Amino acid sequence: MKLSIDITVAISGEARVGEGPFWDSETGQLTWVDILDGRVHTADPAVPRPHTLTLPTFVGAAVPKASGGYVAATTEGFTDVRADGTWTTRLAVLPPGRRMNDAKCDSQGRLWAGSCAMDFATGRGALHVLAPDWATEPVLDGLAQPNGLGWSPDGRTFYLIDTVAHEVNAFDVLPDRLAPARRRTLARFPEAAGVPDGMTVDADGCLWIAMWRGGRLFRLSPDGGVLAEVPLPVDQPTSCAFGGPDLDVLYVTTAREGLGPGPVGPAGSVLAVRGLGVRGLPAHRFGG
């Protein structure tokens, strides 16, 4: 697939670990987080001056709520961030030494969030589902660093990255059970490619994956084949989400953590990738 693309800095920043981009089609705004500094940013890319909230905890992801404000996946579990910026930890579900990582909502307004050990120890990660009424339950365990996640356009397949394992997994979504079924490895990446981090699914059902320390994006077919590779001007892209009025701009979060004190280019900023020739799917708010 030959692409003619344009990559620019959409929103300049110095995020230690920028993550979790969410395009809100209702407001035309992008939300993303800086995990290690506990920051939740929201900005209109046309006027890229973010509004920032800071929580005294790690924030793996923050998703707008239907009722206003955000639900945040944090060190303790799930935090309710109100529209006025005040917050409370509604559900402290994790033991010491663990934290929530990436999270995303399904079409029913439920938040799916991966948890991991602080040292990403294999077997101590899990996948949790938070319902709009704030009831939660774990649906998958035995993971290391659950990360990028998403669904096929028809909702029948769920995707989950385990970064430490260098794997993208696919599952069946069944109408009569919450837990994903029939886990299989869709793709596994060699060390030289970097490690798979966050991801999004486009309207054609293909997966766009940010490769941490790989300096690139991969587009995978639904059966795991590599369809395209997009080099980036940063070494540590972390995640991506389609946005813009036509959902045809791919916003990529990046990180500057571990790069040293010298010049690091646009690391820590949000990039905009145009000219990909595909569109994304609308993101879902949390139903609570």
C-alpha positions as CSV (number, residue, x, y, z in Angstrom):
1,M,0.0,0.0,0.0
2,K,1.7,3.2,-1.2
3,L,0.8,6.2,0.9
4,S,1.4,9.9,0.4
5,I,1.2,11.2,3.9
6,D,1.8,14.4,5.8
7,I,2.9,14.4,9.5
8,T,2.8,17.6,11.6
9,V,2.8,18.5,15.2
10,A,-0.9,19.0,16.1
11,I,-0.4,20.0,19.7
12,S,3.1,20.8,21.0
13,G,3.9,19.4,24.5
14,E,6.4,17.7,26.7
15,A,4.5,14.7,27.9
16,R,6.6,12.2,29.8
17,V,4.3,9.4,28.5
18,G,1.5,10.8,26.5
19,E,-1.3,8.2,26.0
20,G,-4.9,7.4,25.4
21,P,-6.0,9.8,22.6
22,F,-9.8,10.1,22.4
23,W,-11.6,12.2,19.7
24,D,-15.0,13.5,20.9
25,S,-17.0,13.9,17.7
26,E,-19.7,15.9,19.6
27,T,-17.3,18.6,20.8
28,G,-14.5,18.4,18.1
29,Q,-11.9,18.0,20.9
30,L,-9.1,15.6,21.6
31,T,-8.5,14.3,25.1
32,W,-5.3,12.5,26.0
33,V,-3.2,11.9,29.2
34,D,0.3,12.0,30.5
35,I,0.5,8.8,32.6
36,L,3.4,9.5,34.9
37,D,2.4,13.1,35.7
38,G,-1.3,12.4,36.2
39,R,-2.4,14.9,33.6
40,V,-5.6,14.9,31.6
41,H,-5.4,17.2,28.5
42,T,-8.3,18.4,26.3
43,A,-7.8,20.6,23.2
44,D,-9.3,21.7,20.0
45,P,-6.5,21.0,17.5
46,A,-7.5,24.2,15.6
47,V,-6.7,26.2,18.8
48,P,-4.1,23.9,20.3
49,R,-3.9,25.3,23.8
50,P,-4.9,22.4,26.1
51,H,-7.0,22.6,29.1
52,T,-5.3,20.5,31.7
53,L,-6.4,18.7,34.9
54,T,-3.9,17.1,37.2
55,L,-4.6,14.2,39.5
56,P,-2.3,13.0,42.3
57,T,-1.9,9.5,40.7
58,F,-0.9,7.8,37.5
59,V,-3.6,8.1,34.8
60,G,-3.6,5.4,32.2
61,A,-6.5,6.8,30.2
62,A,-9.4,9.3,30.6
63,V,-12.7,9.0,28.6
64,P,-15.4,11.6,28.6
65,K,-18.6,10.6,30.4
66,A,-22.1,11.0,29.0
67,S,-23.0,13.0,32.1
68,G,-19.9,15.4,31.8
69,G,-16.4,15.1,33.0
70,Y,-14.3,12.0,32.7
71,V,-13.8,8.5,34.0
72,A,-10.1,7.9,34.5
73,A,-8.2,4.6,34.8
74,T,-5.8,5.4,37.6
75,T,-3.3,3.7,40.0
76,E,-6.1,2.8,42.4
77,G,-8.7,1.8,39.9
78,F,-11.4,4.0,38.5
79,T,-11.7,7.8,39.3
80,D,-14.7,10.0,38.7
81,V,-13.5,13.4,37.4
82,R,-16.4,15.8,37.4
83,A,-17.0,18.5,34.9
84,D,-15.8,21.2,37.4
85,G,-12.5,19.4,37.7
86,T,-13.1,17.9,41.2
87,W,-12.6,14.2,41.5
88,T,-13.0,11.2,43.7
89,T,-11.8,7.6,43.5
90,R,-15.1,5.8,43.0
91,L,-13.6,2.3,42.9
92,A,-10.2,1.3,44.4
93,V,-10.0,-2.2,42.9
94,L,-6.3,-2.7,42.6
95,P,-3.8,-3.9,45.3
96,P,-0.6,-1.9,46.0
97,G,2.1,-2.4,43.3
98,R,-0.4,-2.3,40.4
99,R,-2.0,0.3,38.3
100,M,-4.5,0.8,35.5
101,N,-3.1,1.3,32.0
102,D,-4.9,1.8,28.7
103,A,-8.7,1.9,28.6
104,K,-11.5,2.4,26.0
105,C,-15.3,2.3,25.9
106,D,-17.4,-0.2,23.9
107,S,-20.7,0.7,22.1
108,Q,-22.7,0.1,25.3
109,G,-20.8,2.7,27.2
110,R,-18.7,0.2,29.3
111,L,-15.1,1.0,30.0
112,W,-12.6,-1.8,29.3
113,A,-9.3,-1.2,31.2
114,G,-6.1,-3.2,31.5
115,S,-4.2,-3.3,34.7
116,C,-0.6,-4.3,35.2
117,A,2.1,-4.5,37.9
118,M,4.3,-1.5,38.2
119,D,7.2,-3.6,36.9
120,F,5.1,-5.2,34.2
121,A,5.6,-8.7,35.7
122,T,4.1,-11.4,33.6
123,G,0.9,-12.9,34.9
124,R,-0.1,-10.0,37.1
125,G,-2.0,-8.0,34.5
126,A,-5.7,-8.3,34.0
127,L,-8.6,-6.8,32.0
128,H,-11.5,-5.2,33.8
129,V,-14.9,-3.9,32.7
130,L,-16.6,-0.9,34.3
131,A,-20.3,-0.6,33.7
132,P,-22.1,2.7,33.5
133,D,-23.5,2.1,37.0
134,W,-19.9,1.8,38.3
135,A,-20.1,-1.9,38.9
136,T,-16.9,-3.6,37.8
137,E,-15.5,-7.1,37.3
138,P,-12.3,-8.6,35.9
139,V,-12.9,-10.6,32.7
140,L,-9.4,-11.8,31.8
141,D,-6.2,-12.4,33.9
142,G,-2.7,-13.8,33.4
143,L,-1.5,-10.9,31.3
144,A,1.7,-8.8,31.6
145,Q,1.0,-5.3,30.2
146,P,-2.4,-5.1,28.6
147,N,-2.4,-2.0,26.4
148,G,-4.0,-1.0,23.1
149,L,-7.6,-2.3,22.7
150,G,-10.5,-1.9,20.3
151,W,-13.3,-3.6,18.4
152,S,-14.0,-4.6,14.8
153,P,-16.6,-2.4,13.0
154,D,-19.3,-5.1,13.4
155,G,-18.4,-5.5,17.1
156,R,-17.9,-9.2,16.9
157,T,-14.1,-9.2,17.5
158,F,-12.2,-7.6,20.4
159,Y,-8.5,-6.8,20.1
160,L,-6.0,-6.4,22.9
161,I,-2.3,-5.8,22.9
162,D,0.0,-7.3,25.5
163,T,3.1,-5.1,25.1
164,V,5.5,-7.2,27.1
165,A,4.6,-10.3,25.1
166,H,5.0,-8.2,21.8
167,E,1.5,-9.6,20.8
168,V,-1.7,-8.5,19.4
169,N,-4.5,-10.8,20.5
170,A,-8.0,-11.2,19.0
171,F,-11.1,-12.5,20.8
172,D,-14.7,-13.4,19.9
173,V,-17.4,-11.1,21.4
174,L,-20.4,-13.3,22.4
175,P,-23.9,-12.0,23.0
176,D,-24.5,-14.1,26.1
177,R,-21.2,-13.4,28.1
178,L,-19.2,-10.4,29.0
179,A,-15.7,-12.0,29.0
180,P,-14.1,-12.2,25.6
181,A,-13.8,-15.7,24.2
182,R,-11.5,-17.8,22.0
183,R,-8.2,-15.9,22.5
184,R,-5.7,-16.2,19.6
185,T,-2.5,-14.4,18.6
186,L,-3.2,-12.1,15.7
187,A,0.4,-10.8,15.3
188,R,3.7,-11.0,17.1
189,F,6.5,-8.5,16.5
190,P,10.3,-9.0,16.6
191,E,12.4,-6.9,18.9
192,A,13.8,-4.9,16.0
193,A,10.3,-3.6,15.1
194,G,9.8,-2.0,18.6
195,V,7.0,-3.1,20.9
196,P,3.3,-2.7,20.2
197,D,1.7,-0.1,22.4
198,G,-1.7,1.7,21.8
199,M,-3.9,1.1,18.8
200,T,-7.1,2.0,17.0
201,V,-9.3,0.3,14.4
202,D,-10.3,2.1,11.2
203,A,-13.6,1.9,9.3
204,D,-12.3,-0.9,7.1
205,G,-11.6,-3.0,10.2
206,C,-7.8,-2.7,10.0
207,L,-5.7,-2.0,13.1
208,W,-3.3,0.9,13.5
209,I,-0.6,0.2,16.0
210,A,1.9,2.6,17.6
211,M,5.3,0.9,18.0
212,W,7.1,2.1,21.1
213,R,10.8,2.5,20.4
214,G,10.1,1.5,16.9
215,G,9.4,5.0,15.5
216,R,6.5,3.9,13.4
217,L,2.9,2.9,12.9
218,F,1.8,-0.4,11.5
219,R,-1.5,-1.0,9.8
220,L,-2.6,-4.6,10.1
221,S,-5.4,-6.4,8.3
222,P,-8.0,-8.2,10.4
223,D,-6.1,-11.4,10.0
224,G,-2.8,-9.9,11.2
225,G,-1.0,-9.1,7.9
226,V,1.0,-5.9,7.7
227,L,-0.6,-3.7,5.1
228,A,1.4,-0.5,5.7
229,E,4.2,1.0,7.7
230,V,4.3,4.7,8.5
231,P,7.7,6.1,9.8
232,L,7.3,8.8,12.4
233,P,9.7,11.6,13.6
234,V,9.7,10.2,17.1
235,D,11.1,7.0,18.6
236,Q,8.4,6.5,21.1
237,P,4.9,6.8,19.7
238,T,2.4,5.5,22.3
239,S,-1.1,5.4,20.8
240,C,-3.3,6.8,18.1
241,A,-6.9,7.7,17.4
242,F,-8.7,9.0,14.3
243,G,-10.2,12.5,14.6
244,G,-11.2,15.6,12.7
245,P,-14.6,16.3,11.2
246,D,-14.3,13.4,8.8
247,L,-12.4,11.1,11.1
248,D,-9.5,11.0,8.6
249,V,-6.7,12.5,10.7
250,L,-4.8,10.1,12.8
251,Y,-3.6,11.7,16.1
252,V,-0.6,10.1,17.6
253,T,0.5,10.5,21.2
254,T,4.2,10.3,22.0
255,A,6.6,10.2,25.0
256,R,9.9,11.8,26.0
257,E,10.5,9.7,29.1
258,G,13.9,8.0,29.0
259,L,15.3,10.0,26.1
260,G,17.7,12.1,28.2
261,P,18.1,15.8,28.6
262,G,19.1,16.7,25.1
263,P,16.9,17.7,22.1
264,V,14.2,15.1,21.4
265,G,12.4,16.8,18.6
266,P,8.6,16.5,18.8
267,A,8.7,13.7,21.4
268,G,6.0,14.5,24.0
269,S,3.8,16.2,21.5
270,V,0.7,15.0,19.7
271,L,1.3,14.4,16.0
272,A,-1.3,14.6,13.2
273,V,-1.0,12.1,10.3
274,R,-2.9,13.1,7.2
275,G,-3.3,11.4,3.8
276,L,-3.7,7.9,4.9
277,G,-6.7,7.3,2.7
278,V,-8.8,5.8,5.4
279,R,-11.2,6.9,8.1
280,G,-11.7,5.9,11.7
281,L,-14.7,4.9,13.7
282,P,-16.5,7.2,16.2
283,A,-15.3,6.7,19.8
284,H,-17.8,6.0,22.5
285,R,-18.2,7.9,25.8
286,F,-18.6,6.3,29.1
287,G,-22.3,5.7,29.8
288,G,-22.2,6.9,33.5
